[in-house]
Structure formats: C-alpha cells, structure tokens
Amino acid sequence: MAEAPLIDIRNATIWRGKTRVFDELTLTIARHERVAILGPNGSGKTTLLKTINRELYPVEREGSWIRILGRERWNVWELRRHIGIVSQDLQQRYRPATTALEVVLSGFLSSIGVHGLLGERISDERIAAARGILEELGIAELGDTPLRAMSTGQQRRCLLGRALVHRPDTLILDEPTSGLDFAASFDYLARIRALARDGRNIIIVTHHLNEIPPEVGRVVVLDRGAIAADGPKASVLKPDLLSRVYGTRIAIAEIDGFYLAYPGHGDGSKT
C-alpha cells in the first residue's frame, strides 16, 4: 500500500474571515520532501500555514479534503509529535517574562507558556529533555532568562526548541529569518540545514529567496490564492515568473546553492 502524503489538499475552498483566500486549491507534499512555499504578501501563505496547522478548515463538500499523513482529523497534541511549527506570529504571542526553558517546555503542552505548571504536569524527565534541546541549540545558558532579555535570534532559537521537543519528522518554518541580522540569520539557516541533513522534512513559508536553503529541492509559488508554479527549484525560480508574481522586475542569481533576488532590468532577466 502506498504511503500517505504528508499533506494532501484536494479541491479546498478556504476562507479567512470574510475573505475567500483559496478556491478549489489542490496541493500534495510527500513525506521526506523539502519544500519552499513562496509568494508575496497577500498570496495566501499565512492562510495555507494556518490550514495545515488546523487553525482554519476548508468548506465541507464532496470531493474536497485536507489530509495530514492520511487523516482529516487530528488531536493537536498528537499532530505536534509529527509536525513542529516555528513562526514569528507564535513568537509574538509569548509574554516577555517567559523564560527560554518555559518556551521549550510549552511544546510538550502545545501551549503558549507553561502557566505555572512546572512540577505538576511537567515531569523532571521533560525538564531535562528541554534543557538538552537548549544545549543542542547553543543557548543552554539562557534557560532561566526571560525573552525580553534576549536578542531576536535567541528568541527564535527558543521557538525552534519548542518545535523539536517531540522530535518531529517535519518542521514548518514561517519566514524563518524575519527580523534577524546577518549573523543571526546565517546561524539560524545553518541550524535548519543541519536538521535537513539529519533527515527531517522541511517546509519553509517565505517571500524571500535567500531563506530557501540548498537542501530544499521543490518550490511552490502562490499568487493571490492560486498556485502560479510548482516544481524543481531551478525551473521555478525564474526572473519572468517571479517578476510577474511580485509585480516588479526581478533578476536572480544562484550562489553555492542559494538563490538571491535583486532589481532587474528590461524584461527582468539577469544582465
């Protein structure tokens, strides 16, 4: 029997509030696949992410579904054992007084913070595991430090630790280097690449080409709630396509497996 895809979206109509973002969207992402979902603001990236995260649901109708690992319905705590999510939105929902250790531990509860539950629902074993993850991420010394006393890059690593507590096979990263300076961006991308090399599936949701590491082989481009392109990275990241989707002339350069965008000339091709 064939293995169920990681994500299987079929003819899905998805609303966000009073706005219909997707109409009959169909998208399949296999297990063990590394994919970037690319598009400008307003293209539907956040709605798609919230749908995969089970925060939004499609209109129910025959022949339409969204299945994660072959299932349409999930308990959120069970789903987190398979898929870890890191997003700037999630980071902003934490109180500034939350410590690094509490951020990571909250991953066991699929919650925002631990709300005084240390010593109650959180075992010594889990506390030790969380401290081990902080050490893996190079921030062990920040265990008792509140978020307000950290750099944005350190905060982002705490959120990555939160996603890793269940050792999920898949990580979904929403605009992973947003708000980070060069040093923090390069460090964070290096950690993502290491996780990919260790065998994890990586899905990156972004509007910046430089956030797509060489280990990602497939790119899906969204444009106003529709898939504008889907295929191997080298065939999708083309100046004419991206210029059309982003509404400005874009030139593309590829350096050591990374793709960079810069202002184009004429038809948007590299000169």
Secondary structure, 3 states (H helix, E strand, C coil): CCCCCCEEEEEEEEEECCEEEEEEEEEEECCCCCEEEECCCCCCHHHHHHHHCCCCCCCCCCCCEEEECCECCCCHHHHCCCEEEECHHHHHCCCCCCEHHHHHHHHHHCCCCCCCCECCCECHHHHHHHHHHHHHCCCHHHCCCEHHHCCHHHHHHHHHHHHHCCCCCEEEEECCCCCCCHHHHHHHHHHHHHHHHCCCEEEEEECCHHHCCCCCCEEEEEECCEEEEEEEHHHHCCHHHHHHHHCCCEEEEEECCEEEEEECECCCECC
